Amino acid sequence: MTETHPSRYSEAGVDIDKGNAFVKGIKEIVASTHQTGVLNDIGGFSAHYAIDLNKYRQPVLVTSTDGVGTKLAIAHLCNKHNTIGIDLVAMCVNDIIVGGATPLCFLDYFAIGRLDVAMATEVVKGIAEGCRQAKCSLVGGETAEMPGLYRGNDYDLAGFVTGIVDRDSIIDGSDIRVGNAIIGLASSGLHSNGYSLVRKICFDEVGLTVDHYLEELGCTLGEELLKPTRIYVQSVLKVLRNYKINGMVHNTGGGFIDNVPRILPPGCKAVIHTTRWPQPPIFTFLAEKGNVPVAEMYRTFNMGIGLMAMVDESQATDICHHFNAVGEQAFIIGEIVQRDPNETIDVDLVD
C-alpha cells in the first residue's frame, strides 16, 4: 500500500499541479488569438509559426521585448488585472510597427510569488485582448512561481514579440528629409511610462488614493492610471498600404526629447509645436501638482502623442485624414528642419 505524502515542493511554495491547471484553463483564451501560421497549441516545449513566403520576397524577422514597469503596482492597488496585459502587448508591438514590421507571434513571461489562478487568468485575458487588437498570435509563455523572490501575489511581466517585414520595406528613418511633416497620433493617456514619478506625486506628495474621483480627469485616479496603452499596429499597416512613411517613433520612455533623435538622419532636427494637439488633463494635473518643469514633462511622458510619423509634406494632410478614418486622432504637430552643425539640440519644442 502506497502512502500519500504532501508535496515537499508545494510546501516550499511551488504548486506544480496548480500551474498545470492554469495552463489548461487558459488554452481557449490563447487559441482565440491564433492567426494563420500557428502550427501548434500551447503546452509544448516551443511554438511553431510558418511564414507565408508568398507574401515576402526578402523576409526579415524583427524582435522586441518590453514590460510595463511600475504600472503593475496600480493594477494591484485597483485589484484590476485584466487590462495590464494590453499594455504589455502594446509596448512590444508598437516598437516593431514603427520599423514597418507586422507582428506575428507573442510570448509572455509571468513571474509571481504564489500563483493565484484567478488573477493570473485575468492577466492572460488582457494579453490575449492586446494580441487580438494587434492581430498577433499568443503562442506561449512561461509562468514562474518564485516565493523566494516575490511576496504573496506580487508579480512581474515581460513580453516578447516576433514580427516580419520585407527588407526593402524596413522603415529606419534614413528617408527622412528636411521639409518633412511630423504627424502625431493621440495616446490614450500615460500609456506605460513615468509611473514612478506618477506614484511619487499622486500618492506620496498629494496623498491621493486610486479611489479618489478627480473632477479635472472625469474619473477616479485609478481609472485614469490604468487606461491601457493604445495599440497602433493595424492603423499604421492600413496607412502603409497607400502611403510612404519615412520614419516613425514610438513615444515611450524618454518622451519627445530622447525618442525622436533615435531615427533622425545627420543634419536634421525636429521642431514640435506643442499647441497643435489637445493634451489629456492628466499631464496638466501632474505638472501642476508635482511642480514638474515643462522640459522634464516632455522627456518623461508622451504628453498625449503615442506615435509619430515623418512624411512628405505634400501628403501629410491626406495621411492624417486616412489615420482619422481608421480610428486614430492624427495631428500635424511639427516638421523636420536643417540642423546647424554647431547645434547640440535635436528636438525644439515651441508653442
ABEGO torsion letter per residue (X at the ends): XBBBBBBAAAAAGBBAAAAAAAAAAAAAAAAAABBBGBABBBGBABBBBBBBAAABABBBBBBBBBBAEAAAAAAAAAGBAAAAAAAAAAAAAAAAAAAGBBBABBBBBBBBABBBAAAAAAAAAAAAAAAAAAGBBBAEEBBBBBAAABBEABBBBBBBBBBBBBAAABBAGAABBBGBBBBBBBBAEAEABGAAAAAAAAAAAAGBBAABBBAAAGBBAAAAAABBBBBAAAAAAAAAAABBBABBBBBBBGEAAAAAAAABBBGBBBBBBAAABBBBAAAAAAAAAAGBBAAAAAAABAGGBABBBBBBAAAAAAAAAAAAAAGBBBBBAEBBBBBBAABABABBBBX
